[in-house]
Amino acid sequence: MNNNGQDSAVVTSLPGTNNAQAARGFVRSVNDWLMECALDDTDISELLSGMVSRLVASGIPIDRVMVAFKTLHPLYEGVSYIWNKESGQVERSTHMGIGDDDDDRRDWDESPMKWMLDNDVSFMRRHLIGPSSVIDFPVLESFRRNRGTDYYALMTPFVTDRDSTLDSNRIFMTYLTRRPSGFSDEDLAILSGIQRRFAVSCKMRINHEETSTILETYLGSDAGGRVRNGQIKLGDSTKTRAVIWFSDMRNSTSVATHVGDDAFLGEMNDFFAATAGAVLKHGGQVLRYIGDATLAIFPIGENENNLEEACLAALYAAAEAQINIDTLNATREEVGKPPFDYGLGMHVGDVIYGNVGVSERVDFTVVGQAANEAARIEQLTKQLGKRVLVSSTVASFISCPTQEMGAYELPGTGVSVKLFAPDFAEACHRIELMRAG
């Protein structure tokens, strides 16, 4: 076997067969299956589980497998998948960036993966027991305490987007066995022989997931899904019925003046985390950020029976947003920052998902009379001295007391709507109980 163990042709036998042809045939069959998975866009958990089951069935003594790679996501930087023989299941975990946390940084700095990356090493093997054992990383000691006998790691670099300025990604693959004699040379040759095909299959799925993440991050889950499914031509549109949420920061000028332009973006993110974050938590879809305003919907669809459920979800999102803002303001007061305030208008009606712009630069947005009316309702919150105003349809389906504010003509629409101010005290109490419990 070559020292790098990358060529499947050097496999001389499967465990117990002593048959080079059988070994090559096995590697070829697994690689063919991996290519089918790449074409089918198979989920990585399913891909790993299927591959390990084939390896174990062939007699390779695997007790643990880990797959890890970086990913493009706003909430975390890495993903790992771990298969354990005891459970027979694959567990997926997400990992934050190294940041400034001393424990996270120490774990990474002392890991085999970091050493392989720094030294551009594509594979590494460590005996964990016996006279040839080498325990030069803390994680190997933990594996040895857990009866591990042999450890094998592979690193495969790949590029997700050659036009991007991001560094090349890498798929790390580690295998652990508890067999007293460890992995045989034939075992390692087989594992090396399928590595690149496995990496190709993972890359296909990583590209798919990163594309979905980008679309959902910038457009929202529903709109992102529509674009991914081909709704990208200028003029493409779909109508849906929904509870429409339009919220806007009231005192953005004073906040910006207090903190300065450089810090204002962080202030806006704090505000959106409190308000738009509440929408997402309760099942709504954030469609657009318009300056410091948020346009969101709670879909009803074609079944009018969903109207009450959508109104209640919007109610609890509004109550959650109120709690979040009040909590945030208590902290801001302690450090001398001006408090956040906002207006929120909620309405029910039809909106149209559509592509607008020019053929070379399309924006996927939501338009419609009902969306305009929700924005006008929000504009009246300051005039009427209320944070939240809802139309009569929303008021009739939310389970909290409301104060009737009267009928008002919505500016620029020619439409008169009866408005109500909800009292969120009971909803806020229930949310706080759920948080405490």
N, C-alpha and C positions, 0 to 999 in steps of 0.2 A: 504494500500500500504506500502511495506517496505520502510524504509528511503532511501535506495540506489536506489530504483525505477528501478532495473535492470531486474526483472523477469516479463516477459509478462503475466504470469498466474495471477498476482494480478490485472490486469485491470478489472474493474467492469462494465464499460459501455462506449459506444461511446457517444459523445456529443448528447444529445437529445434522446438516445435510451433506456438508463437504462437497458441494456441487456448485461450481462457478456459474454454470448456465442457469441453474435455478435461482441463484442470487441475482444475476443480471435481469432475469425475467421478472423477479419480484420487484426490483427497483423500477423497472420499466412500467410495470402494471400500476404501481403507486403513482408514478409521475404522470401516467396517462389519466388517472383518476383526478389528480390535482389540476390538470389542465381543463378537465371537464368542469371542475368546481370553479375555476377562474372564469370560464365562459358563462357559467350559470350565476355568477356573482354570489357565491355561497357565503353566508355569514361566517366570521372567523371562528366563533365558538363551535359551530357545526363542522367547519373545516378541520380544526384541531382535533375534535373528538373522533371524527372519521379516520383521520390519519393515524392517531394513536391506536385506535382499535385494530387497524391493519398491522401496525408494527408489533403490538403485543401478541396478536394471533400468530404472527410469524415466528415468535419465540424470543424477540428482543426484550430483555428484562427491564422495562421502564416503570419507574415508580412515581416520577414527577416530571412534568414538562411545563416550561414557561415560555410564552411568546410576548415580546414587548416592543413598542415602537413609539415615536413621537406622533402627535396628531395636531391638526389645526382646529382648535375649539376655543371659544371664549372663556370657558370655565376651568379647563384643565389642559395640561400639556402632553400627557402621556397616557397610554393604555396598556394594560397587561392582561393576559389570559393564562390561567394556571389550571392544569389538569393534575389531579391526584388519584393514585390508584385506589386509595381507601374509599373515596366517594364515587369514583368513576365519572365525575362531573367536571365541567369547565367553569371556573369562576372568573368573571370579568371585573377588573378594578380600574378606576381612573386615578391619575396622579397629578397633583399640582406641580408647578415649577419648583425648582430648588429654592429660589428666593433667599431669604435671610434666616430661615429656621436652621439652627445649629444641628439638630438631630437629622433633619432631612439632608442637609449638605454633607454631614459626616457619613451617613449611609451611602450616599452616591459616591463620594470621594473614595470610599473604601470598598467599592463594589467591583466585581470582575468586569462588568460592562464598561465602567469608566476606564479601567485599565486597558481593555481591548480597544476602546475608542481612541484613547490618547496615544496608543502605540500602533494603531492601525493593524491590529491582529485580527484575522478573520475566524480563528478557532482557538480553543484552549481546552486542555484536558487536565483534570486533577484527580489523582488517586487519593481517597480520603482515609484509607486504612493501610496497614502493612508498611514494610520498610521503604517503599517508594512513595509514600504519602507526602503531599505538600499542602499545607493548610496556610495559605498566604492571604486569605481574605476572611473577615469575620463571618460572612454568611456560610462559608464552607465549614467552619467549626459547628455552626448550628445544624447544618445538614448531617455532619458526622454524628453529633449527639442524637440525631433522629434516625440513626442506623444507616445513613447513606454510606456507600462504599466507593462510588465513582461518579464524577461530574464531568459533563461535556458541554461546552458552550460554542455557539456559532454566531457570527455577525455577518449579515448580508446587506451591503449598501444599495440604495436605489434612489431614483429621482422621481418625484411625483409631478413636477412641473419645471421643465428646463428653462422656461422663460421667467420663472420666479427668482427672487433674490434670496429665498430661503435656502439654508444649507441642505445637502443631501440627507435623506432620512436613512434609517437603518433598522432592520428587523433583527432583534436578538432572540436566539432560541437556545434554551438550556435544557439538558436532560440529566436526570439523577436516577441511579439504580441502587438497590439494596442487596443485589446478588453478591455473595462473598467474594467471588472472583472478578466482580466488576464487569464492565463492557469488554467484549472481545474486539479484536481488530476488525472482524467482519461486521460486528454491530455498528462500530463507528463509521465504517465505510458506507454502510447502508444509510445511516442517518445523514452523512455528508452528501450522499448521492441524491437524496430527495430534497435537500435544503433549498436549492435555487428555485425549483418548481414550486415548493411551498411558499417561498418568498414572493414569487410572481402572483400566486393566487391571493396572498394577503394584500399585495399592492393593489390589485384590482378592487378589492373590497375597501381598502383605505381610501382610494380615490373616490369611490362611490360615497362613502360616509363623509369625507371632507367636502364634496360637492353639496351634499344634503345640508351639512352644517352651515356652509356659506350662505346657501339660499334661505335657510330657516332663520339664520342670524340677522340677515339684512332685510328679509321680506316677511318673516313670520312663518309658522309651521304650515298653515293652509295655503297661503299664497306661494310659499316656496315649493310646496308639493305640486301646485298647479303649473308653475313654471317648469319644474323638473319633468312633468308629464307632457310637456309640449306646448303649453299655452304661452307662446312667446311672440307671436306675430302681432304687428300693430293692428289694433282694433279688436283682437280676441277679447271676449268678455263673458262673464257668468253672473247671473243675478242670484242673490240669496237674501233671505229675510233674517233679521238679527236685532238684538238689543245693541244699540250703538252708544259707545262711551267716548266722550270728548273731554279731556281734562287739560288745564293750562296753568302754568306757574303764574301767580299773580304779581309777585314783587321781584321779578327777575332783574330789573334794572338796579334796584337797591342792593341786591345780593352781589351782582357783578361789580358794582362800584366799591363795595366793601372788600371783596377778596381780590379784585383785579382780573384782567382778562385771562392770564395764564392759569389761574386756579378755578375759573368759572366752569370749565368743562367738567372738572371733578364734582363741583357743586350740582351741576345738572344731572350727573350720573347718580349721585345720592338721592336726588329728588325722584328720578325715574325708577330707581330701585324700590322706593317706597310706594309709588303710585302704579306705574306700569307693572312692577313686580307683583303687586296684589292682583292685577288682572290675570296674569299668567298663572298664579297660584290657584285661582278659582276657575280655571278652565277657559278663560277668554283668550282672544287672539289679538296681539298688538300688531297693527297693520302699518302704522307710520308714526314717526316722530317729526313734528313740524315745528322746528325751532325748539321751544321748551314745552310744546303741547304734545299730547298723545291721542291718536285715533285708534280705537280698539272696538272689537265686536264680540258678542256672545251669540253664536249662531243659533238660529231656530230651525232653519231649513224649511222643507215643505210641510212638515207635520206641525200644525198649530198647537198641538198638545205640548210641544216643547217650549212654548212661550213662558209658562209659569216657571219652569226649571231655569230657563235662561235669565229671567228677571231676578230670581232668587240668587243665582250665581253672581250677577252684577251687583246685587245688594250687598252680599258678603265681601265682594272685592272692594266696594266703596267703603265699607266699614273697616276692612283691613287697612286700606290706604289711610284712613283717618287715624287709626292707631299708630301706624308707621310714622306718619308725619308728626304727630304729637310727641312720640317717643324721640324722634330725631330732633325736634325743636328743643326738648329738654336738655339734650346734650349740647346743642348749638348755643343755648343760652349760657351754659357753664363756661364756654370758651369765647364768649362775646361776639358770636356771629348772629346776624339778623335771622329771624325765624322764617321758615318756608310757609307759604300759603298758596292756595290753589282754588280754582273753580272747576266744577265737574257738572256736565250736562249729560243726561241719559234719555234716550228716545228709542222708539221701535219703528222699524220700517224696512224697506227694501234697499239694498245697496248693490252696486255693480262692481265686481272685480274686473278690471280692464287694463289693457296696455295702451298707454298714451305716450306721445312724443313724436319722434321721427324714426324711420326704419333703422338708422344706425345707432340710435340711443333711445331705448324704450324704458319707461318706468312703469312698474306694475303697481297700480294704486286702486283706491276705492272711491267711487263717485256716486252721486245720487242725491235727490232732494232730501231724503231722510238724514243723510250724513251732514248736509248743510244745516238742517234744522237743529241737529244735536249740537253743532258748533255755536249756533245762535242762542240756544238755551244756556250754554256755558257762559256766554257773554253777559247774560242777565243776572248771573250769580252775584256779581259785584254790586250791581244796581240794587238788588233786593237784599243784600247783606247775608247771603247764605252760601256756604261752601258747595252744596250739592242741590241741584234742581232736576226733577224728573218730569216727564210728560205724564198725562193722565193714564195712559196704557200701562206704563211701568208701575205707576203708583197703585194701580188696581191689582197687581200681581205680586207685590212685595209684602212680606209679613212683618211690617213694622208701622208704628204710627207715622202719619204724614200731616204736615200743615199745608192747607190749601192756600196758595199765594195769589190766585186769580188767573184770568186769561190775559195773555200778552201777545201782541203781534211780534213775530220774530223778524228782526231787521233784515231787509233785503229779500224776504221770501213772500210777503203778502199773505202769510199764514198766521192765524191766531191759535195759540195752544194754551190749554189750562195747565198750570204748573204747580208742583207740589214739592215741599222740602221734607225729606225723610228724617226721622229721628233714629239714629243708629245705636242708641244706648244698649238695647237688648242684644242686637247682633254683635256689637263690640264685646259685650260681656261674655257671649258664647265663644267668641274667638279667643279671648284671653283665657277662658277655662280650658279650651283645647290646647293652647300653648303651654299652660301650666301642667296639663295632664300628659 
